[in-house]
Amino acid sequence: MKITDLKIWVTMPEGARSYVFLRIETDEGISGVGEATSSGGGGSIVVGNMAKLLRDSKVSEDFRDSLIGENPEDVDRIWHMLYRRFTGGGGRGGFVTTLLSGVDIALWDIKGKVMGRPVYELFGGPVWDRVLLYTHVSPGDPQNAAQEARDRVAEGYTALKTDPFMPEMKRYHRNYKSGAISAAGATLGVDTIAAIRETVGPEVEILVDAHGNFNVPTAIDLARRLEPYDITWFEEPVQPDSYDALRHVKENVSVPLCVGERLYTRWDFVPVLTERLA
């Protein structure tokens, strides 16, 4: 079996973010679908154009390994081939691995169809019969957030997530500068978590996402102020670029830290695991 084509769709549903979908086609009529969305900042457009470059590459031109003509069942070999191609000059991050994720999903889709098995069985089969879900609560006014939290708990959720500092920090989320927050913004955030905890009681988990918006001393200060409300985790307290910054926060707070959504490869996770940074 050989790959014959790669089709790419960069979509923009009305009022929503852009999504990238790929379809890998083969000479045996079996195709696989994958998603390669890069959220925000026009990232999906970049990834979509990278996918077009990958489709149109010609073997032997400028180290351009081509996807066309490869055996789609060689999933791991193709991943490494493309990863090494696009990271030869450094930069292991988002755009490259987002593109590779879309290709990888599509290749596994093909392999599952060839074997007549769902892909989860190829990964070892099911483990859990049930999976716990959390939902989000809108930040802003503490009492409104508390009422929304009460409504979500009434729907059956046992874990709620919010970024209580986002009313001030959203302007900096893709425009990181000092990593500081005003006294009023910090107080509003802490008051929001306090109101949610008072409303939902001690049994409901509260998850706080900082979106990587803070510098080290600010993250430490906010984490300490959130400690009395028994939060389940403080997510991305600092930018994901520095393990040293994360280590400094970890050593100075007692709330659990959570990271990972902007780590892209197994190698990115190694320091977090070995040094117990989260």
Disulfide bonds with the S-S distance in Angstrom:
none
